[in-house]
Amino acid sequence: MSQTTNRIRLATLAVAATAALAATACTGGGDRKDKAGGSNEPLVLRLANTNGQLDFTPAVVDFVDRVEELSDGELRIEAVDEWGDFASDAEQQVVQDVAGGVVDLGWVGTRVFDTVDVNSFQALTAPMLIDSYALESAVIESGITEEMMQGLDDLGVAALGVLPDGLRRPIGVTGPIVGPADWRGLTFGTLRSNGQAEAIRALGATPAQVHREGREAGLERGSIQGFETSIWSHRHDPELAVLAPYVTSNVTLWPQMDVLLANPARLEALTGEQRRWLEQAAHYAARSAALADTDAQVLNQSCASGVRFAEASDADLAALEAAFAPVYAKLRQQPETKALIERIQTLKQSTAAEPEPALPPDCTGKVPEQAAGGPGRAPERLNGTYRYMLTQEDADKAGDPEKGLPQVNTITLKDGQLEGGCFGTQGGTYTVDDDRITFDSTEYDPNVTVSFSVDEEGNLHLTPIRPIDPGIAFTCFYKPWTKID
């Protein structure tokens, strides 16, 4: 999603939130219905989400859904996506904006707090400590994360809970990142975190602290050669199967664990019942058992898209643990962090880890050439049917003389062959070279070339490369192609 679209969305949500708050101020009173703006008007709280969509954080989605369910629709959470515009400090912005009352709620990874002078969560990103979903859940159930949340008091935010999220694995561009030798000399992408950066340096790599767009730009330029994410998140970003297709399936660097934050004054303005709905929803979301299966569910899909998996040997794992020894020595210099690490280690001894995901057959080794992309190839990730609609308003805005509108275009791409849309009834072919597609229509001349990007939903955003006929530029590429199949 573009920054322009995001600004429009933010403005729209801000108007809605202002109206809700105005209704609250006008009605006054102490009961729930007054503060909600009347029995037929739900109270809407805005939640800052640094991702392009909330679906990338299933436990946060669970929290949002449960709030509406528990309140019978009287209290709703509305996500404001792309908070921070994918800047490297986007999560820090969420903390600041929740504290400042710019937004009611927000979520961030626990990793970010050591960059704002809160060290109570550092044990959660101690490398290779929490290495299973079962242990991640046990840490939450034990009450450890509730103790950690007390460290947030000085930031001016209230914590509703810590939620489980994906186990983060090393992802490679040109090959799997398995043992320490594979790390040396890499520039490795990670979200902003002092602890994670220290661990990356301990392996002889250079941390690049980037959010989504910065990470993918670095992967495309070749300035980033690896990064960390979960198997599930890797699958749900269609660009990554091509940009970085190598996943080390049995090395867990650390879990992502997410903190739900609230503005204290906004919480205080709610009724006791409304606060209980938020607290109960956070409690339920923190204990959802569904997360453990997410990685296993997408393995076959990842493999089909060209992703290839590797497993570290016992020797590799031992070498990684040895390389992280200086990181642990530094963490243990803080008595509270040392004690928390020891408590998690004790839990680890008594918590049976779930089995490692069973890799599909023929899903190791080198990436297939078709999936790898490159000159003259048609990457499988582009296969699908796309649709977009042109309106008279679009034509007027673009200065195009077209009058036979509205017009719906449907285009199918399949392994280098194209059908439908603006390319004529006889179809044609297409080839891909890095970030450019050249379309060759059987019916029309000449060929046209565009640069392209693929968003989280698989939609194509196409920018014509000059020279190109203005009519073709408008008819074929003025609107993003929305993937419908």
Helices and strands as residue ranges (DSSP letters): H 3-27, H 32-35, E 43-48, G 54-56, H 58-70, E 75-80, H 90-99, E 105-109, G 110-115, G 122-125, H 133-141, H 144-149, G 150-155, E 158-172, H 180-183, E 187-190, H 194-202, E 206-209, H 212-221, E 226-229, H 231-235, H 240-243, E 246-248, E 254-262, H 264-269, H 272-286, G 290-293, H 294-297, H 299-304, E 308-310, H 314-323, H 325-331, H 335-350, H 369-372, G 380-382, E 384-390, H 392-398, E 407-414, E 417-420, G 421-423, E 428-433, E 436-441, E 448-454, E 460-464, H 470-477, E 482-483
